[in-house]
Amino acid sequence: MQNRFTLFKRGKIFYCEDRSTGQQKSLQTRDESEAQKIVQAKNDVVSLPQMNLVMAKTYLSAQDPKLISRTWADVLVRFCDRTNANTRMRHERVVRTQPMQFLKSKRLIETTADDLLEALKRGTNSTVAFLQTIHNDALGMGWIQSPILPRKLWPKVRKKERRAITEAEHLALVAAVEDKEWRLYLKLLWFTGASQTDGANLSSANLDWKNRVLTYRRKKLEGRSLPPACLVIGKGLEEVLQQLPEKGPLFPTITLMDDRSRACFFWKLYKRLKIQGISLHSYRYSWAERAKVVGIPQRWA
């Protein structure tokens, strides 16, 4: 059997030629013995693919014994190891999805680009973002020696278009809600532009009736040395706050729900009214748009 790669010299530099394609490539060396070793290695890769995998594992195990046995399950454990409880719960839900379960038992060293593409095919739009994060984490830890799937081959994340909720839609949603606490919650989001979690976690301690001010620290900015959000209590907001508990959480039931449960409740509500393209965060977009009209800087909104 003829070798696929042959050695030749051009000037003082050695080259190799691929007999199957006719492609010629410089070996970037003037040492004949070194050039012969490179060409021999290329021929061995073609003729003994399984043997080369065994040899590669042997060399890699000398550097890190776990490198040849580590699976994606080890990477997923790191992925779920988060100090923030909400983030940890969200990542644990991701791990339970079909694409991650498909990869979980596969060894990192034996994973191919086809495996990642198959996992992406089994998932949804969010799988692209999460799987790329997990892949990059394994790469950063040195658990894989090079990218399995090149950056340019990763599918683009297609973000859903979200918009601000209109006043007519807000009034329709409020009218359709039977639960009083939820009606007041939606009204508060309309007047404050708070995120769904910040609004749900408000309590009487956030209210300063003497100065007519509502203050709270945004959950999103937790850990940063930034001033709290501060809103003047106007007539509309005052009417809402007067109907809420005087002590403790303003929304005793809603504050016990996680963000996913609140989003699910709201999704069922606007679907029933056949409203499209909104979420609870649309209240924040709406408040920001109204704030811009009256001249409030975007960074404050």
DOBAZA-307347 format. One record per residue: residue number from 1; y, x, z of N, C-alpha, C in turn; residue in three letters. Coordinates in steps of 0.05 Angstrom, whole numbers. Example, Ala and Ser with C-alpha at 12.3 -4.5 7.8 and 13.67 -1.06 7.14 Angstrom:
! residues 2
REC    nr     n.yy     n.xx     n.zz    ca.yy    ca.xx    ca.zz     c.yy     c.xx     c.zz   rest
REC     1     -114      264      156      -90      246      156      -66      264      156    ALA
REC     2      -45      257      142      -21      273      143        1      258      157    SER
END
This chain:
! residues 301
REC    nr     n.yy     n.xx     n.zz    ca.yy    ca.xx    ca.zz     c.yy     c.xx     c.zz   rest
REC     1      -24       17        0        0        0        0       25       18        0    MET
REC     2       43       11      -19       68       27      -21       87       20        1    GLN
REC     3      101       41       10      122       36       30      146       21       17    ASN
REC     4      157        3       32      180      -13       21      205        4       19    ARG
REC     5      209       22       38      233       39       38      227       67       30    PHE
REC     6      243       78       12      239      106        4      264      123       10    THR
REC     7      260      149       12      282      167       20      291      183       -4    LEU
REC     8      316      187       -7      327      205      -28      353      216      -18    PHE
REC     9      362      237      -32      386      251      -24      407      250      -46    LYS
REC    10      431      245      -38      454      244      -57      475      263      -45    ARG
REC    11      479      285      -59      497      306      -48      484      318      -23    GLY
REC    12      498      317       -1      487      327       24      478      305       43    LYS
REC    13      481      280       35      474      257       52      448      244       43    ILE
REC    14      432      236       62      406      223       56      411      192       55    PHE
REC    15      396      180       36      398      151       32      369      139       33    TYR
REC    16      368      113       36      342       99       33      346       77       13    CYS
REC    17      325       70       -1      325       49      -21      304       28      -14    GLU
REC    18      312        3      -15      293      -19      -11      281      -26      -38    ASP
REC    19      254      -21      -40      241      -25      -66      241      -55      -74    ARG
REC    20      241      -73      -55      240     -102      -61      266     -113      -72    SER
REC    21      288     -101      -64      315     -111      -72      330      -91      -89    THR
REC    22      322      -66      -88      337      -45     -102      362      -36      -88    GLY
REC    23      367      -47      -63      391      -40      -48      388      -11      -37    GLN
REC    24      410        4      -40      410       31      -29      431       33       -7    GLN
REC    25      424       47       14      441       48       37      441       76       49    LYS
REC    26      465       86       57      467      112       69      456      112       97    SER
REC    27      441      133      103      430      137      130      450      152      148    LEU
REC    28      472      161      136      493      175      151      483      199      166    GLN
REC    29      466      214      153      456      239      165      450      260      144    THR
REC    30      452      285      151      446      307      133      420      321      141    ARG
REC    31      409      312      163      384      323      174      360      308      162    ASP
REC    32      343      323      147      321      311      133      301      299      152    GLU
REC    33      294      313      174      274      303      193      284      277      206    SER
REC    34      310      276      212      321      252      224      320      229      204    GLU
REC    35      327      235      179      326      214      158      298      203      154    ALA
REC    36      278      221      155      250      212      152      241      194      174    GLN
REC    37      250      200      199      244      183      222      256      155      218    LYS
REC    38      280      154      208      294      128      205      279      111      184    ILE
REC    39      272      124      162      258      110      140      230      101      150    VAL
REC    40      216      118      165      190      111      175      192       87      194    GLN
REC    41      213       87      210      217       64      229      221       38      213    ALA
REC    42      237       40      191      242       16      175      216        6      163    LYS
REC    43      199       24      153      173       16      141      154        4      163    ASN
REC    44      155       15      187      138        5      209      146      -23      216    ASP
REC    45      172      -29      216      182      -56      223      170      -76      204    VAL
REC    46      169      -69      178      159      -87      158      129      -91      160    VAL
REC    47      114      -69      163       85      -70      162       72      -78      189    SER
REC    48       86      -73      211       74      -79      237       93      -95      255    LEU
REC    49      100     -119      247      120     -134      263      111     -140      291    PRO
REC    50       86     -148      295       76     -154      322       75     -129      339    GLN
REC    51       67     -107      328       65      -82      343       93      -73      351    MET
REC    52      113      -78      334      140      -70      341      151      -86      364    ASN
REC    53      143     -112      365      152     -129      387      141     -119      414    LEU
REC    54      115     -111      413      102     -100      437      116      -74      446    VAL
REC    55      122      -57      426      135      -31      433      163      -36      444    MET
REC    56      178      -55      432      205      -61      441      204      -71      470    ALA
REC    57      184      -88      476      182      -98      504      176      -75      523    LYS
REC    58      160      -57      514      153      -34      531      177      -17      538    THR
REC    59      194      -12      518      218        4      522      238      -11      540    TYR
REC    60      241      -38      535      260      -54      550      252      -57      579    LEU
REC    61      226      -59      584      216      -63      611      222      -38      629    SER
REC    62      225      -15      616      231        9      631      259        7      642    ALA
REC    63      277       -6      628      305      -10      636      307      -32      657    GLN
REC    64      294      -55      652      295      -78      670      268      -92      669    ASP
REC    65      252      -89      689      225     -101      689      225     -131      683    PRO
REC    66      246     -146      691      247     -175      687      256     -182      659    LYS
REC    67      266     -162      644      277     -168      618      258     -181      599    LEU
REC    68      232     -174      601      212     -185      582      200     -211      591    ILE
REC    69      204     -218      617      193     -243      627      213     -265      633    SER
REC    70      239     -257      633      260     -277      640      261     -299      619    ARG
REC    71      263     -324      628      265     -347      610      293     -360      612    THR
REC    72      297     -380      596      323     -395      597      326     -410      623    TRP
REC    73      304     -415      637      306     -428      663      322     -411      682    ALA
REC    74      320     -385      680      336     -367      698      366     -369      691    ASP
REC    75      372     -372      666      400     -375      658      411     -402      667    VAL
REC    76      394     -423      665      403     -450      674      408     -451      704    LEU
REC    77      393     -435      719      398     -434      748      426     -424      753    VAL
REC    78      433     -402      739      461     -392      742      481     -412      733    ARG
REC    79      475     -427      712      493     -447      701      499     -468      721    PHE
REC    80      480     -475      738      483     -496      758      494     -486      784    CYS
REC    81      496     -459      787      505     -447      812      536     -447      812    ASP
REC    82      547     -470      820      576     -473      821      585     -482      849    ARG
REC    83      608     -472      858      618     -480      884      629     -508      884    THR
REC    84      641     -516      862      653     -543      861      630     -564      857    ASN
REC    85      628     -583      875      606     -602      876      605     -619      850    ALA
REC    86      629     -628      840      629     -644      816      620     -628      792    ASN
REC    87      628     -603      790      620     -586      768      590     -581      769    THR
REC    88      580     -576      793      551     -571      797      535     -596      788    ARG
REC    89      543     -620      796      529     -644      789      529     -648      758    MET
REC    90      552     -642      746      555     -646      717      536     -626      702    ARG
REC    91      535     -601      712      517     -581      699      488     -588      704    HIS
REC    92      482     -599      727      454     -607      732      445     -630      713    GLU
REC    93      464     -648      706      458     -669      687      453     -657      659    ARG
REC    94      468     -636      652      465     -623      626      437     -610      625    VAL
REC    95      428     -597      646      402     -584      647      379     -603      642    VAL
REC    96      383     -628      651      362     -648      647      360     -660      619    ARG
REC    97      379     -653      602      379     -664      575      356     -651      558    THR
REC    98      349     -664      536      327     -655      519      330     -627      508    GLN
REC    99      354     -620      497      357     -593      486      352     -571      506    PRO
REC   100      361     -574      531      357     -554      552      328     -553      561    MET
REC   101      315     -576      562      287     -576      569      270     -563      548    GLN
REC   102      279     -565      523      265     -552      500      266     -522      503    PHE
REC   103      288     -511      512      292     -482      514      282     -471      541    LEU
REC   104      280     -487      561      276     -479      589      253     -459      592    LYS
REC   105      230     -464      580      207     -447      585      205     -423      566    SER
REC   106      223     -422      546      222     -400      526      233     -374      538    LYS
REC   107      219     -352      531      229     -326      540      254     -318      524    ARG
REC   108      273     -306      538      298     -298      524      293     -279      502    LEU
REC   109      275     -259      507      270     -238      487      257     -248      462    ILE
REC   110      243     -272      464      229     -283      441      243     -306      428    GLU
REC   111      267     -313      438      282     -335      427      295     -327      401    THR
REC   112      293     -344      381      305     -338      355      329     -357      350    THR
REC   113      343     -351      329      365     -368      321      355     -396      314    ALA
REC   114      331     -397      302      319     -423      295      315     -440      320    ASP
REC   115      307     -427      342      303     -442      367      330     -455      377    ASP
REC   116      351     -440      376      377     -450      384      386     -473      366    LEU
REC   117      382     -469      340      390     -490      321      374     -516      325    LEU
REC   118      348     -513      332      332     -536      338      341     -550      363    GLU
REC   119      349     -535      383      360     -547      407      386     -562      402    ALA
REC   120      403     -550      385      428     -563      378      423     -589      362    LEU
REC   121      402     -589      346      395     -612      330      386     -635      348    LYS
REC   122      374     -629      370      364     -649      389      385     -660      407    ARG
REC   123      408     -647      408      429     -654      426      452     -670      414    GLY
REC   124      473     -672      428      497     -686      420      520     -666      416    THR
REC   125      544     -676      412      567     -659      408      572     -641      432    ASN
REC   126      568     -651      456      573     -635      480      553     -612      483    SER
REC   127      529     -615      471      509     -594      473      519     -568      461    THR
REC   128      535     -570      440      545     -545      427      561     -529      447    VAL
REC   129      579     -542      462      597     -528      481      580     -516      504    ALA
REC   130      562     -533      515      547     -524      538      527     -502      531    PHE
REC   131      513     -505      508      494     -485      501      507     -458      494    LEU
REC   132      530     -459      482      545     -435      476      553     -421      502    GLN
REC   133      561     -436      521      568     -425      548      544     -411      560    THR
REC   134      521     -424      559      497     -413      571      488     -388      556    ILE
REC   135      489     -389      529      482     -366      513      500     -342      519    HIS
REC   136      526     -347      521      545     -325      527      542     -314      555    ASN
REC   137      533     -331      573      528     -322      601      504     -302      601    ASP
REC   138      483     -309      586      460     -292      584      467     -265      571    ALA
REC   139      484     -267      551      493     -243      537      510     -225      556    LEU
REC   140      528     -238      571      545     -223      589      530     -210      612    GLY
REC   141      508     -222      620      491     -211      641      473     -189      631    MET
REC   142      472     -185      605      455     -165      593      426     -174      592    GLY
REC   143      421     -200      594      393     -210      593      384     -213      564    TRP
REC   144      403     -215      545      396     -212      517      414     -189      506    ILE
REC   145      403     -174      488      416     -149      480      438     -153      459    GLN
REC   146      436     -176      444      456     -182      424      456     -212      419    SER
REC   147      477     -223      407      478     -252      403      454     -262      387    PRO
REC   148      441     -283      396      419     -294      382      429     -310      358    ILE
REC   149      450     -325      362      463     -340      340      492     -330      338    LEU
REC   150      499     -317      315      526     -307      311      547     -328      315    PRO
REC   151      570     -320      325      592     -339      331      599     -357      308    ARG
REC   152      599     -347      284      607     -363      261      587     -384      253    LYS
REC   153      562     -381      263      541     -401      257      539     -423      277    LEU
REC   154      554     -421      299      554     -443      318      569     -467      306    TRP
REC   155      558     -491      308      573     -515      298      599     -519      313    PRO
REC   156      619     -530      300      644     -535      314      642     -560      331    LYS
REC   157      655     -559      354      655     -582      373      674     -603      361    VAL
REC   158      663     -626      357      680     -648      346      690     -665      369    ARG
REC   159      715     -661      376      727     -675      399      734     -704      391    LYS
REC   160      728     -723      409      735     -751      404      765     -754      407    LYS
REC   161      777     -769      390      805     -774      391      811     -794      414    GLU
REC   162      829     -786      431      838     -804      453      868     -808      450    ARG
REC   163      877     -831      459      905     -838      456      915     -851      482    ARG
REC   164      941     -855      482      953     -868      506      947     -898      505    ALA
REC   165      944     -910      528      940     -939      529      967     -953      527    ILE
REC   166      967     -975      512      993     -990      509      996    -1009      532    THR
REC   167     1021    -1019      535     1026    -1038      557     1011    -1064      553    GLU
REC   168     1008    -1073      528      993    -1097      523      964    -1094      530    ALA
REC   169      953    -1071      524      924    -1066      530      921    -1064      561    GLU
REC   170      940    -1051      574      939    -1049      603      939    -1077      616    HIS
REC   171      957    -1094      607      959    -1121      619      934    -1137      613    LEU
REC   172      922    -1133      590      898    -1147      583      874    -1138      601    ALA
REC   173      873    -1112      606      852    -1101      624      855    -1111      652    LEU
REC   174      880    -1111      662      885    -1120      689      878    -1150      692    VAL
REC   175      884    -1165      672      878    -1194      673      848    -1199      672    ALA
REC   176      833    -1181      659      804    -1185      656      788    -1176      680    ALA
REC   177      800    -1160      697      786    -1149      721      786    -1170      743    VAL
REC   178      762    -1177      753      760    -1196      774      764    -1183      802    GLU
REC   179      756    -1158      804      758    -1144      830      787    -1137      835    ASP
REC   180      798    -1145      859      826    -1140      865      832    -1110      868    LYS
REC   181      813    -1095      880      818    -1066      884      820    -1052      857    GLU
REC   182      804    -1060      838      805    -1048      811      831    -1055      797    TRP
REC   183      840    -1080      801      866    -1088      789      889    -1071      799    ARG
REC   184      889    -1067      825      911    -1051      837      908    -1022      829    LEU
REC   185      883    -1012      826      878     -985      818      889     -979      790    TYR
REC   186      884     -998      772      894     -994      744      925     -996      744    LEU
REC   187      936    -1013      760      965    -1015      762      977     -989      772    LYS
REC   188      964     -978      793      974     -952      804      973     -930      783    LEU
REC   189      951     -929      767      949     -908      746      972     -912      726    LEU
REC   190      979     -937      720     1000     -943      701     1027     -932      711    TRP
REC   191     1033     -936      736     1059     -929      747     1060     -899      754    PHE
REC   192     1038     -886      760     1039     -858      769     1029     -838      748    THR
REC   193     1012     -847      729     1001     -828      710      981     -808      723    GLY
REC   194      971     -815      746      952     -798      760      925     -797      745    ALA
REC   195      910     -776      747      883     -775      736      866     -795      752    SER
REC   196      843     -802      741      826     -822      755      817     -813      782    GLN
REC   197      811     -787      785      802     -777      811      825     -775      831    THR
REC   198      848     -765      822      871     -763      840      880     -790      850    ASP
REC   199      880     -810      832      888     -837      839      868     -849      859    GLY
REC   200      842     -845      855      822     -857      872      822     -844      900    ALA
REC   201      831     -819      902      830     -805      928      856     -808      944    ASN
REC   202      875     -823      934      900     -827      949      895     -842      975    LEU
REC   203      911     -835      996      909     -848     1022      937     -853     1032    SER
REC   204      938     -866     1055      964     -871     1068      979     -846     1075    SER
REC   205      964     -824     1078      977     -798     1084      994     -787     1061    ALA
REC   206      989     -797     1037     1004     -788     1014     1031     -803     1011    ASN
REC   207     1035     -823     1028     1059     -840     1025     1080     -832     1046    LEU
REC   208     1105     -829     1037     1127     -824     1054     1147     -846     1050    ASP
REC   209     1144     -868     1065     1160     -892     1061     1190     -887     1069    TRP
REC   210     1194     -868     1087     1221     -863     1096     1238     -852     1072    LYS
REC   211     1226     -833     1058     1240     -821     1034     1231     -835     1008    ASN
REC   212     1213     -855     1010     1204     -869      987     1192     -850      966    ARG
REC   213     1173     -834      975     1161     -814      957     1130     -814      960    VAL
REC   214     1117     -812      937     1088     -809      937     1081     -780      928    LEU
REC   215     1067     -766      945     1060     -738      938     1029     -734      940    THR
REC   216     1019     -718      923      990     -711      924      986     -685      908    TYR
REC   217      964     -672      916      956     -647      902      935     -653      881    ARG
REC   218      940     -645      857      922     -651      835      895     -635      838    ARG
REC   219      873     -650      836      847     -638      839      843     -616      818    LYS
REC   220      853     -620      794      850     -601      772      862     -574      779    LYS
REC   221      884     -574      795      898     -549      801      891     -538      829    LEU
REC   222      869     -548      840      860     -539      866      856     -509      867    GLU
REC   223      866     -496      887      863     -467      890      886     -451      879    GLY
REC   224      904     -465      865      928     -451      855      952     -456      873    ARG
REC   225      969     -437      875      993     -439      892     1015     -454      877    SER
REC   226     1010     -480      873     1030     -496      858     1039     -519      876    LEU
REC   227     1064     -528      873     1073     -550      889     1059     -576      882    PRO
REC   228     1057     -595      901     1043     -620      896     1059     -638      876    PRO
REC   229     1045     -657      864     1059     -677      848     1075     -695      866    ALA
REC   230     1099     -701      858     1117     -717      875     1131     -739      858    CYS
REC   231     1127     -764      866     1137     -787      851     1154     -805      869    LEU
REC   232     1176     -814      859     1193     -833      874     1180     -860      872    VAL
REC   233     1178     -874      894     1166     -901      894     1187     -921      885    ILE
REC   234     1183     -930      860     1200     -950      848     1191     -978      856    GLY
REC   235     1205     -998      844     1199    -1026      851     1171    -1034      843    LYS
REC   236     1163    -1027      818     1136    -1035      809     1114    -1022      826    GLY
REC   237     1117     -996      831     1096     -982      847     1096     -993      876    LEU
REC   238     1120     -999      886     1121    -1010      913     1106    -1036      916    GLU
REC   239     1107    -1053      896     1093    -1079      897     1063    -1074      898    GLU
REC   240     1054    -1053      884     1025    -1047      884     1017    -1036      912    VAL
REC   241     1033    -1017      922     1026    -1003      947     1027    -1023      971    LEU
REC   242     1044    -1043      970     1046    -1062      992     1020    -1079      995    GLN
REC   243     1005    -1080      974      980    -1096      974      955    -1079      982    GLN
REC   244      959    -1053      986      937    -1035      992      936    -1030     1023    LEU
REC   245      914    -1020     1033      911    -1015     1062      933     -997     1073    PRO
REC   246      942    -1004     1097      964     -988     1110      954     -962     1121    GLU
REC   247      928     -960     1128      916     -936     1139      891     -928     1123    LYS
REC   248      887     -902     1121      863     -892     1108      865     -893     1078    GLY
REC   249      842     -891     1064      842     -891     1034      855     -916     1023    PRO
REC   250      871     -913     1002      883     -936      989      863     -952      974    LEU
REC   251      841     -939      965      820     -953      950      793     -946      963    PHE
REC   252      786     -960      984      762     -953     1000      736     -952      984    PRO
REC   253      733     -970      965      708     -972      950      709     -952      926    THR
REC   254      731     -952      912      733     -935      888      731     -905      895    ILE
REC   255      742     -898      918      742     -869      925      714     -859      930    THR
REC   256      695     -877      936      667     -869      941      651     -866      915    LEU
REC   257      662     -875      893      649     -873      867      655     -845      855    MET
REC   258      636     -834      840      642     -809      826      656     -815      800    ASP
REC   259      666     -794      787      682     -798      763      666     -811      740    ASP
REC   260      640     -806      739      623     -818      719      621     -848      723    ARG
REC   261      617     -856      748      614     -885      754      640     -900      748    SER
REC   262      663     -888      755      689     -901      748      693     -903      718    ARG
REC   263      686     -882      704      689     -882      675      671     -903      662    ALA
REC   264      647     -906      673      627     -926      663      638     -954      667    CYS
REC   265      649     -960      691      660     -986      696      683     -993      677    PHE
REC   266      701     -973      672      723     -977      654      713     -980      625    PHE
REC   267      693     -965      618      682     -967      590      671     -995      585    TRP
REC   268      657    -1007      604      646    -1034      601      669    -1054      599    LYS
REC   269      691    -1049      614      713    -1067      613      727    -1067      586    LEU
REC   270      734    -1044      576      749    -1044      551      732    -1050      527    TYR
REC   271      706    -1046      529      688    -1054      507      686    -1084      506    LYS
REC   272      686    -1097      529      685    -1126      530      710    -1138      517    ARG
REC   273      732    -1124      519      757    -1134      507      761    -1123      478    LEU
REC   274      740    -1108      469      740    -1097      441      765    -1079      436    LYS
REC   275      771    -1063      457      792    -1042      454      779    -1016      448    ILE
REC   276      790    -1001      430      778     -975      420      796     -951      427    GLN
REC   277      783     -928      431      797     -902      432      812     -896      458    GLY
REC   278      804     -909      480      817     -903      505      797     -895      527    ILE
REC   279      807     -884      549      791     -877      572      810     -880      596    SER
REC   280      801     -875      620      819     -876      643      841     -855      641    LEU
REC   281      835     -833      627      855     -812      624      878     -821      605    HIS
REC   282      873     -843      590      894     -853      572      918     -863      588    SER
REC   283      914     -870      613      937     -877      630      955     -854      635    TYR
REC   284      944     -830      637      960     -806      640      976     -800      614    ARG
REC   285      962     -804      591      976     -800      565     1000     -819      563    TYR
REC   286      995     -844      571     1016     -864      569     1040     -857      586    SER
REC   287     1034     -849      611     1056     -842      629     1072     -818      618    TRP
REC   288     1058     -799      607     1071     -775      596     1089     -783      573    ALA
REC   289     1080     -801      556     1097     -810      533     1122     -824      543    GLU
REC   290     1119     -841      564     1142     -855      575     1161     -836      589    ARG
REC   291     1149     -815      601     1166     -795      615     1182     -779      594    ALA
REC   292     1170     -774      571     1184     -759      551     1209     -774      540    LYS
REC   293     1205     -801      538     1227     -817      527     1252     -816      545    VAL
REC   294     1247     -814      571     1270     -813      590     1279     -785      596    VAL
REC   295     1267     -765      582     1277     -738      584     1264     -720      605    GLY
REC   296     1241     -728      616     1227     -711      635     1212     -689      619    ILE
REC   297     1216     -664      627     1202     -642      612     1172     -645      612    PRO
REC   298     1160     -637      590     1131     -640      586     1115     -626      608    GLN
REC   299     1124     -602      617     1109     -587      637     1109     -602      664    ARG
REC   300     1129     -619      669     1129     -635      693     1112     -660      691    TRP
REC   301     1109     -670      666     1093     -694      662     1063     -687      663    ALA
END
